[in-house]
Amino acid sequence: MAKYNSLSEIQEAISKQETSCLELVKYYLQRIEENTNLNVFLEVYADEALKRAEEVDNKIKNKTAGRLAGMVIGVKDVLAYENHGLQAASKILDTFESQFTATAVQRVIDEDVIIIGRQNCDEFAMGSSNENSAFGVVRNFADTSRVPGGSSGASAVAVQADMCLASLGSDTGGSVRQPAAFCGVIGVKPTYSRVSRWGLIAYASSFDCVGPITRSIDDAALLLEIIAGADEYDTTVSTREVPPYSQLMTPKKQYRIAYMREALESEGLDEEVKQRTFEKINWLKDQGHTVDAVDYPLLKYLLPTYYILTTAEASSNLSRFDGVKYGYRAGADKIKNLESLYKKTRAEGFGAEVRRRIILGTFVLSADYYDAYYTKAQRVRRLIKESTEKILSSYDFLISPTTPTPPFKIGEKSEDQLQMFLADIFTVQANVIGNPCISIPNGHNAEGLPIGIQVLGRNFEESEMLAFARFLQ
């Protein structure tokens, strides 16, 4: 079967009777079977997807199909899907099945999407490499010795390796965009509150966003258009009207674009990533657009601010996983009282990275250190937001490499947490301030490894960001 890169290609092929939803699902199931070494899917809904495909094919024949008819997607294992497993790639949620469906998932189902399976990820979405899953490392399809990025690494690989057309992931500090860059696909982080978080297992509630991973900007725009909007189950979601993103893809004639001088002068920036970024900058200038370097001295505070605040929120959010109500519970021979039940269950159920972040978050929230760390980080968060908004008051977008390096070797940074955290240096800004951001492919290095470039826009101006990203690509 031909490789389809967009829903429009698929729907045209279906209309010409060159393929069908059923044939597509059979093809993707074959691709999943051929690439089990990548460790992408924790659960494949083969029979269910085949049955669903027949239903959608009938809807297409009867001209009653939804806008996503023909699209086969995977769902990251942090999004609830009623009567299906939900584990956040963690032992602590062993055997757990969701009792309801996440709003974002339900909205794509209502438009006749076909869900083919549940995708691996870093445990509780905590990681930048997809090496932290209780179910093993996910491998990059471009080079199986390298990581796919995280935490939505498997969701990106599934699209990269043509196991599905698109995926729904979550982005807390770059977890959609960073793996999209490492896998040569497109990843969108919407404005915070643009998409309901109902049914998304929380990592850090004031940072978490649901976002699509695709091979085309048009598909990303359509998926965002469908999943965005008010939701009675989520009081933090915006009630602003959702623009028809998929119909607003015409770029402006002239753009004003900024890039952070400090980011592209950083010693930690890979030379080929830097070269590809400047090639794109020079291309924009040749097209007649204004592209300026701007000073951003707060760059060095992005990661400390992000990790202090997200670990604090994680410490609070993950307290609910205690072995009492559901999921994994330590063996009875190890339990003497309620306190030991909590301690043993959490120590055995959570992986090393999750335990590390819970401990760090508990520390910064403790009475002796609350003001020194948490309160100060909240103040710096405000400064980062104000300084970024000042730049965006004069420019349409802020662009940067998505990641400082191409995908690194599996195990290369596992023992050096600082180096692992630095993989997020360019992506965390969008989550700290809440603005929309997109990563798109920006060529490859000499080894054929993907490189990404990201575009950060103004709040609730996804239409403009998507149109520019399409032009840039």
C-alpha positions in Angstrom: 0.0 0.0 0.0 1.1 3.5 -0.7 2.3 5.6 2.2 -0.1 8.4 2.9 1.2 11.6 4.5 -2.1 13.4 5.1 -5.8 12.7 5.7 -6.7 14.5 2.4 -4.6 12.0 0.5 -6.4 9.1 2.2 -9.8 10.6 1.7 -9.1 11.2 -2.0 -7.9 7.6 -2.3 -11.0 6.3 -0.6 -13.2 8.4 -2.9 -11.5 6.8 -5.9 -11.9 3.3 -4.3 -8.1 2.9 -4.3 -8.3 1.9 -0.6 -10.7 1.7 2.3 -10.6 2.2 6.1 -10.5 -1.5 6.5 -7.5 -1.9 4.1 -5.8 1.0 5.9 -6.2 -0.6 9.3 -4.9 -4.0 8.0 -1.9 -2.1 6.6 -1.1 -0.3 9.8 -1.5 -3.5 11.9 1.0 -5.1 9.5 3.4 -2.2 10.1 3.0 -2.5 13.8 3.7 -6.3 13.6 6.8 -5.6 11.5 8.2 -3.1 13.9 7.7 -4.6 17.3 11.4 -4.1 18.0 10.6 -0.3 18.3 8.4 -1.0 21.4 5.8 1.5 20.4 2.4 0.0 21.4 1.6 -1.2 24.9 -1.7 -2.5 23.6 -3.0 -2.9 20.0 -6.8 -2.8 19.5 -6.7 -5.0 16.4 -10.2 -6.5 16.4 -11.8 -3.3 17.6 -10.0 -1.2 15.0 -11.0 -3.6 12.2 -14.7 -3.5 13.3 -14.6 0.3 13.6 -13.1 0.5 10.1 -16.0 -1.4 8.6 -18.4 1.0 10.4 -16.6 4.1 9.1 -16.5 2.6 5.6 -20.3 2.2 5.7 -20.7 5.8 6.9 -18.5 7.0 4.0 -20.7 5.1 1.6 -23.8 6.6 3.1 -22.2 10.1 3.2 -22.7 10.4 7.0 -19.0 10.2 8.0 -17.3 12.7 10.2 -14.4 14.9 9.3 -11.7 12.4 10.4 -13.1 9.4 8.5 -10.1 7.6 7.2 -7.7 8.7 9.9 -6.1 6.0 12.0 -4.5 7.2 15.2 -2.7 6.0 18.3 -3.2 7.4 21.8 -0.4 8.1 24.3 -0.8 6.0 27.5 -1.8 9.0 29.6 -5.2 9.7 27.9 -8.2 7.9 29.2 -10.3 5.7 26.9 -13.3 4.0 28.5 -12.9 0.3 29.2 -9.3 0.3 27.9 -6.1 0.0 29.8 -4.5 3.2 31.2 -1.2 2.9 32.9 0.9 6.1 32.2 3.6 3.5 31.4 3.9 2.7 35.1 3.8 -0.4 37.2 1.8 1.5 39.8 -1.3 1.5 37.5 -1.0 -2.2 36.8 -4.3 -3.8 35.4 -6.1 -0.4 35.6 -8.8 0.3 33.1 -10.3 3.7 32.5 -13.9 4.3 33.6 -14.4 7.2 31.1 -13.0 8.7 27.9 -10.8 11.9 27.8 -12.5 14.8 26.2 -9.9 15.1 23.4 -10.2 11.4 22.7 -14.0 11.5 22.6 -14.0 14.4 20.2 -11.9 12.7 17.6 -14.0 9.5 18.0 -17.1 11.6 17.4 -15.5 12.6 14.0 -15.0 9.0 13.1 -11.3 8.5 13.8 -10.1 4.9 14.3 -8.0 4.3 17.3 -5.5 1.5 16.7 -3.8 1.3 20.1 -2.3 2.6 23.3 1.3 4.0 23.0 4.3 3.7 25.2 5.8 6.8 26.9 8.1 7.9 29.7 6.4 7.0 33.0 3.9 9.6 33.9 5.2 11.7 31.0 8.4 12.4 32.9 11.3 12.2 30.6 13.0 13.4 27.4 14.0 10.2 25.8 11.3 7.5 26.4 13.8 5.4 28.4 11.8 5.7 31.6 8.9 3.5 30.8 8.1 0.5 33.0 7.7 -1.4 29.7 11.1 -0.7 28.2 12.9 1.7 25.9 11.3 3.0 22.7 13.6 3.1 19.7 13.9 5.7 17.0 12.9 4.4 13.5 15.6 6.4 11.8 18.3 4.7 13.9 17.2 2.1 16.4 20.3 2.7 18.6 19.0 6.2 19.3 16.1 7.6 21.5 12.9 9.0 19.9 12.7 11.8 22.5 10.1 12.0 25.2 7.8 11.8 26.8 5.6 11.1 23.8 8.4 9.2 22.0 6.3 6.2 21.0 3.5 8.5 19.7 6.1 10.2 17.4 7.7 6.9 16.3 4.3 5.5 15.4 3.8 8.4 12.9 7.4 8.3 11.8 7.3 4.5 11.1 3.9 4.7 9.4 2.1 2.6 12.1 -0.7 5.2 12.1 -1.4 8.5 10.4 -1.4 10.6 13.6 -1.1 10.4 17.4 -2.5 12.3 20.4 0.2 13.1 22.9 0.7 15.4 25.8 3.2 18.2 26.2 4.3 19.4 29.7 7.8 20.7 28.8 8.2 19.8 25.1 6.9 16.2 25.3 5.1 16.5 21.9 7.6 18.8 20.2 10.9 17.3 21.2 10.1 13.7 20.0 8.5 15.2 16.9 11.9 16.9 16.2 13.8 13.7 16.9 11.5 11.7 14.6 11.2 14.1 11.7 7.4 14.7 12.2 5.2 17.6 13.3 4.2 18.3 16.9 1.9 21.0 18.2 1.6 22.3 21.8 -1.5 24.5 21.9 -2.1 27.5 24.2 -2.6 26.3 27.8 -6.3 25.9 28.3 -7.1 25.7 24.6 -7.7 21.9 24.9 -9.5 20.2 27.8 -7.3 18.2 30.2 -10.2 16.1 31.3 -9.0 12.5 31.1 -5.3 13.4 30.9 -3.4 11.8 33.8 -1.8 14.8 35.5 1.9 15.4 35.7 2.0 19.2 36.3 -1.4 20.7 36.0 -0.5 24.2 35.1 1.8 23.0 32.3 0.1 19.9 30.8 -1.3 20.2 27.3 -2.8 17.7 24.9 -1.5 18.0 21.3 -1.3 16.2 18.0 1.6 14.6 16.2 1.2 14.3 12.4 3.1 14.2 9.1 1.2 17.3 7.7 0.4 20.7 9.1 -3.1 20.5 7.7 -3.8 17.3 9.7 -2.4 19.0 12.9 -4.6 22.0 12.3 -7.7 19.8 11.8 -7.0 17.7 14.8 -6.5 20.8 17.0 -9.7 22.4 15.6 -11.6 19.3 16.7 -10.1 18.7 20.2 -10.0 22.4 21.2 -12.8 24.3 22.9 -14.9 24.6 26.1 -15.6 21.5 28.2 -18.0 21.3 31.1 -15.7 18.7 32.7 -12.7 21.1 32.9 -13.1 24.4 34.6 -9.6 25.5 33.5 -10.3 25.2 29.8 -10.9 28.4 27.8 -14.4 29.2 26.6 -13.1 31.3 23.6 -14.5 30.3 20.3 -12.3 27.9 18.3 -11.3 29.3 14.9 -11.5 26.9 11.9 -7.7 26.4 11.9 -7.8 24.1 8.9 -9.4 26.8 6.8 -7.0 29.6 7.9 -3.7 28.4 6.4 -2.9 31.3 4.1 0.3 33.0 5.3 0.8 36.8 5.5 3.0 38.5 2.9 5.4 39.9 5.5 6.4 38.5 8.9 8.6 39.9 11.7 10.5 37.1 13.4 12.8 37.0 16.3 15.3 34.5 17.6 17.1 34.4 20.9 20.8 35.3 20.4 21.8 33.3 23.5 20.1 30.2 22.1 22.1 30.1 18.9 25.3 31.2 20.5 25.1 28.5 23.2 28.2 26.2 23.4 25.8 23.2 23.9 24.2 23.7 20.5 25.1 21.1 18.0 26.9 22.6 14.9 24.7 21.0 12.4 21.5 22.0 14.3 22.8 25.5 14.4 23.6 25.4 10.6 20.2 24.2 9.7 18.6 26.8 11.8 20.6 29.6 10.2 19.8 28.3 6.8 16.1 28.7 7.6 16.7 32.1 9.0 18.6 33.2 5.9 15.9 31.7 3.7 13.3 33.8 5.5 15.4 36.9 5.0 15.7 36.1 1.3 11.9 35.9 1.1 11.7 39.4 2.3 10.8 38.8 5.9 12.4 40.6 8.9 14.4 38.3 11.1 16.2 39.8 14.1 18.3 38.4 16.9 17.0 39.5 20.3 18.7 39.4 23.7 17.1 37.0 26.2 19.2 36.8 29.4 16.5 34.8 31.1 17.3 31.7 29.0 19.4 30.3 31.7 16.5 30.4 34.2 14.0 28.5 32.0 15.0 25.0 33.1 15.4 25.7 36.8 12.0 27.4 36.9 10.4 24.6 34.9 11.8 21.8 37.0 11.1 23.4 40.4 7.5 24.1 39.5 6.7 20.9 37.7 8.2 18.6 40.3 6.3 20.5 43.0 3.0 19.9 41.1 4.0 16.3 40.4 4.5 15.7 44.1 1.0 16.8 44.8 -0.7 15.1 41.8 0.9 11.7 42.2 0.0 11.5 45.9 -3.2 9.8 44.8 -1.4 6.7 43.6 -1.2 4.9 46.9 -2.1 1.2 46.3 -5.4 1.6 48.2 -8.1 2.2 45.6 -6.7 0.8 42.3 -3.5 -0.3 40.6 -0.4 -2.0 42.0 -0.2 -2.9 45.7 2.9 -4.3 47.5 2.7 -7.9 48.6 0.9 -8.6 51.9 4.1 -10.0 53.4 5.7 -6.6 53.2 2.9 -4.6 54.7 2.7 -4.1 58.5 0.3 -1.1 58.6 -1.2 1.6 56.4 2.0 3.6 56.4 4.1 0.7 55.2 1.4 0.0 52.5 2.0 3.5 51.1 5.7 3.4 51.3 6.3 -0.1 49.9 3.7 0.3 47.1 5.0 3.7 45.9 8.7 2.6 46.2 8.0 -0.5 44.1 5.4 0.9 41.8 7.1 4.1 40.7 10.2 4.1 38.5 13.5 5.8 39.5 12.8 9.0 37.5 9.3 9.5 38.9 10.6 8.9 42.5 13.3 11.4 41.9 10.9 14.1 40.8 8.4 13.4 43.6 11.2 13.7 46.1 12.5 16.9 44.6 9.0 18.4 44.4 8.3 17.4 48.0 11.5 19.1 49.1 10.8 22.4 47.3 7.3 22.4 48.9 8.5 21.7 52.4 8.0 24.5 55.0 11.7 25.4 55.2 12.3 25.7 51.5 8.9 26.8 50.1 9.8 30.5 49.8 13.4 29.9 48.8 12.4 27.7 45.8 8.7 27.4 44.9 7.7 31.0 45.6 10.8 32.4 43.9 10.3 30.1 40.8 6.7 31.4 40.5 8.1 35.0 40.4 10.6 34.1 37.8 7.9 32.4 35.8 6.1 35.7 35.7 9.3 37.5 34.6 9.8 34.9 31.8 6.2 35.4 30.6 6.4 39.2 30.6 9.8 39.3 28.8 8.5 36.9 26.1 5.3 38.8 25.7 7.4 42.0 25.2 9.3 40.3 22.4 6.0 39.1 20.8 4.6 42.6 21.0 7.1 43.6 18.3 7.4 40.3 16.4 5.0 37.8 15.1 6.9 34.7 16.2 10.0 33.6 18.2 11.9 30.7 16.5 14.6 28.4 17.7 15.9 24.9 17.2 13.5 22.5 18.9 16.3 20.6 20.5 20.0 21.4 21.0 21.2 18.2 19.4 19.9 15.4 17.0 18.6 12.3 18.7 21.2 10.9 21.1 22.2 7.3 21.7 20.1 5.1 24.1 21.8 5.2 27.5 24.1 8.1 26.5 22.6 10.5 29.0 20.9 8.2 31.5 23.5 8.7 34.2 23.8 12.5 33.7 20.5 14.1 34.7 21.7 17.6 33.9 22.5 16.6 30.3 19.1 14.9 30.0 17.4 18.0 31.3 19.3 20.2 28.8 17.5 18.3 26.0 14.5 20.4 27.0 16.2 23.8 27.0 14.3 25.3 24.1 11.0 23.6 24.5 10.1 24.4 28.2 9.6 28.1 27.6 6.3 27.6 25.8 5.0 25.6 28.8 6.3 28.0 31.4 4.4 30.9 29.8 1.5 28.9 28.3 2.0 30.0 24.7 1.3 27.9 21.6 4.3 26.3 19.9 4.9 23.9 17.0 7.9 21.8 15.9 8.4 21.0 12.2 11.1 19.1 10.4 14.2 21.0 9.4 16.2 18.6 7.5 18.8 16.0 8.7 22.4 16.0 9.8 25.2 14.2 8.0 24.2 10.9 9.6 20.6 11.2 8.3 19.2 12.0 11.8 16.2 14.4 11.9 16.5 18.0 13.1 13.5 20.2 14.1 12.8 23.9 14.2 10.1 25.3 16.5 7.8 28.4 16.2 6.4 30.0 19.3 3.4 32.3 18.8 1.1 34.5 20.8 -1.6 33.1 23.1 -4.6 31.8 21.2 -3.1 32.7 17.9 -2.7 29.1 16.7 -4.2 30.0 13.3 -1.3 32.4 12.5 1.3 30.0 13.9 0.0 27.0 11.9 -0.1 29.1 8.7 3.4 30.3 9.2 4.7 26.8 10.0 3.1 25.6 6.8 4.9 28.4 4.9 8.1 27.7 6.7 8.0 24.0 5.9 
